[in-house]
Amino acid sequence: MHWKDRLMNRVVSALLCLLAATTVSAAAEDVIESGRWKVTTNTVMNGATMPPQVKAKCLTPEQTGDIAKTFVPEVGTVNSNCERAEYEAAGRKLKWRLQCKGQIDMDVAGSFDFDSPRHYTAVIASKGWMAGSLISDVKTQLEGEHVGACQP
């Protein structure tokens, strides 16, 4: 496998881990309810539409209490430094942006709309560059639906 392909696989894996961490999180208790959630993910990666993914997650009251901790991911890549470039939480909306500089430059932005305590939609867009060339362009749309109480 060519070194660029291996590096691209690492970037894509890091972005998918970032998205997975984001899709299982929740926001402040008065914005979103704890319980069992169904999260549907639709991703377009480098122009190719990926098959939709549906995952279930039980969110505890503790997980639904801190919007910054739960919906804004911590991210880092090998030989890169990352920082939060934007963060805005107002009412039922959340916006954030992370930028990484180094061997791989990344820009990851998320926008969440908690339209009710039992439903939200979100868009996460990420781009990665190496040596000034775009190597990854991913856009993910999320839909979270509260489906009931958590199972013991």
ChimeraX attribute file (.defattr): number of C-alpha atoms within 10 A of each C-alpha:
attribute: neighborCount
match mode: 1-to-1
recipient: residues
	/A:1	5
	/A:2	7
	/A:3	8
	/A:4	11
	/A:5	11
	/A:6	11
	/A:7	14
	/A:8	18
	/A:9	13
	/A:10	14
	/A:11	21
	/A:12	19
	/A:13	12
	/A:14	16
	/A:15	22
	/A:16	15
	/A:17	14
	/A:18	18
	/A:19	19
	/A:20	14
	/A:21	15
	/A:22	18
	/A:23	23
	/A:24	19
	/A:25	21
	/A:26	29
	/A:27	26
	/A:28	21
	/A:29	17
	/A:30	13
	/A:31	21
	/A:32	23
	/A:33	23
	/A:34	24
	/A:35	18
	/A:36	18
	/A:37	26
	/A:38	19
	/A:39	20
	/A:40	17
	/A:41	21
	/A:42	16
	/A:43	21
	/A:44	16
	/A:45	16
	/A:46	13
	/A:47	11
	/A:48	10
	/A:49	13
	/A:50	12
	/A:51	10
	/A:52	13
	/A:53	11
	/A:54	13
	/A:55	13
	/A:56	16
	/A:57	17
	/A:58	19
	/A:59	20
	/A:60	16
	/A:61	15
	/A:62	12
	/A:63	20
	/A:64	22
	/A:65	19
	/A:66	15
	/A:67	18
	/A:68	16
	/A:69	15
	/A:70	20
	/A:71	24
	/A:72	23
	/A:73	21
	/A:74	14
	/A:75	18
	/A:76	17
	/A:77	18
	/A:78	11
	/A:79	11
	/A:80	14
	/A:81	16
	/A:82	17
	/A:83	14
	/A:84	16
	/A:85	13
	/A:86	12
	/A:87	15
	/A:88	12
	/A:89	14
	/A:90	7
	/A:91	10
	/A:92	17
	/A:93	17
	/A:94	20
	/A:95	19
	/A:96	20
	/A:97	20
	/A:98	21
	/A:99	21
	/A:100	21
	/A:101	18
	/A:102	15
	/A:103	14
	/A:104	22
	/A:105	22
	/A:106	27
	/A:107	18
	/A:108	23
	/A:109	20
	/A:110	24
	/A:111	19
	/A:112	21
	/A:113	17
	/A:114	20
	/A:115	13
	/A:116	14
	/A:117	17
	/A:118	17
	/A:119	19
	/A:120	21
	/A:121	17
	/A:122	19
	/A:123	18
	/A:124	21
	/A:125	20
	/A:126	20
	/A:127	21
	/A:128	23
	/A:129	19
	/A:130	17
	/A:131	10
	/A:132	9
	/A:133	10
	/A:134	14
	/A:135	20
	/A:136	19
	/A:137	19
	/A:138	20
	/A:139	19
	/A:140	20
	/A:141	18
	/A:142	21
	/A:143	20
	/A:144	23
	/A:145	17
	/A:146	22
	/A:147	15
	/A:148	14
	/A:149	12
	/A:150	13
	/A:151	7
	/A:152	3
